[in-house]
Amino acid sequence: MSPETPDLGRIRFIGRPSKYPDELRERAVRMVAGMLGIGTPETLRTWFRGSEVDSGLRAGVTSQMAEENKALRKEIAKLRRANEILKAAAVFFGPELDRPGTR
């Protein structure tokens, strides 16, 4: 690890170190989570990261794109089920269609 990349436990960064110690930041997150009635501080962190992604400050999949992906996956699953039903129907009714008419 180089001198300009300090190791502060699990948080590693390049550039100017934060003027706030890790303990203070962790405590602030826990306090805000507690004041808002959020079960865990990690929930608050996740929301914050999601907000950063949505606003373009952090790389990642936006909420809108995640919802769209979820809807598309659901539609694909529905179409696959319909395809399986049609395949089964073709196997079931196929022999009837191959027989010559008895009229």
C-alpha positions in Angstrom: 0.0 0.0 0.0 1.4 3.4 -1.0 1.7 6.3 1.4 -1.0 8.3 -0.5 -3.5 5.4 0.0 -4.2 5.1 3.7 -5.6 1.9 5.0 -8.4 2.6 7.5 -9.7 -0.9 8.1 -12.3 -1.7 5.5 -12.4 1.7 4.0 -9.7 2.5 1.5 -9.6 5.6 -0.6 -7.3 7.5 -2.9 -6.7 11.2 -2.5 -7.4 13.5 0.4 -8.3 11.7 3.6 -11.6 12.5 5.2 -11.6 15.1 7.9 -14.0 12.9 9.9 -12.7 9.8 11.6 -14.3 6.5 10.6 -15.8 6.0 14.1 -17.6 9.3 13.9 -19.0 8.5 10.5 -20.2 5.1 11.7 -21.8 6.6 14.8 -23.6 9.2 12.8 -25.0 6.6 10.4 -26.2 4.5 13.4 -27.8 7.6 15.1 -29.6 8.7 12.0 -30.8 5.2 11.3 -32.1 5.0 14.9 -33.8 8.4 14.8 -35.6 7.4 11.6 -36.6 4.1 13.0 -34.6 2.1 10.4 -33.8 -1.4 11.5 -30.1 -1.4 10.5 -27.6 1.3 9.5 -26.8 -0.8 6.4 -30.4 -0.1 5.1 -29.6 3.6 5.3 -26.3 3.1 3.5 -28.0 1.1 0.8 -30.6 3.8 0.3 -27.8 6.4 0.1 -25.8 4.5 -2.4 -28.9 3.9 -4.5 -29.6 7.6 -4.5 -26.0 8.3 -5.6 -26.4 5.8 -8.5 -29.8 7.3 -9.5 -28.3 10.8 -9.6 -25.3 9.7 -11.5 -22.7 10.3 -8.8 -21.9 6.6 -8.5 -21.6 3.9 -11.2 -24.3 1.2 -11.1 -27.7 0.1 -12.2 -30.3 2.9 -11.5 -33.6 2.1 -9.8 -35.5 2.7 -13.0 -33.3 0.3 -14.9 -33.6 -2.3 -12.2 -37.4 -2.0 -12.3 -37.4 -2.3 -16.1 -35.1 -5.4 -15.9 -37.4 -7.0 -13.3 -40.5 -6.4 -15.5 -38.7 -7.8 -18.6 -37.6 -10.9 -16.6 -41.2 -11.4 -15.5 -42.4 -11.1 -19.1 -39.8 -13.5 -20.4 -40.9 -16.1 -17.8 -44.5 -15.6 -18.8 -43.7 -16.1 -22.5 -41.6 -19.2 -21.7 -44.5 -20.7 -19.8 -46.8 -20.0 -22.7 -44.3 -21.5 -25.1 -44.2 -24.7 -23.0 -48.0 -24.9 -23.0 -48.1 -24.5 -26.8 -45.4 -27.2 -27.2 -47.4 -29.6 -25.1 -50.6 -28.8 -27.0 -48.8 -29.5 -30.3 -47.6 -32.9 -29.0 -51.1 -33.7 -27.8 -53.0 -32.6 -30.9 -50.3 -33.3 -33.5 -51.4 -36.9 -34.2 -55.0 -35.9 -34.8 -53.9 -33.4 -37.4 -51.7 -36.0 -39.2 -54.6 -38.5 -39.7 -56.6 -38.3 -42.9 -60.1 -37.1 -42.6 -62.9 -39.7 -42.1 -65.7 -37.6 -43.5 
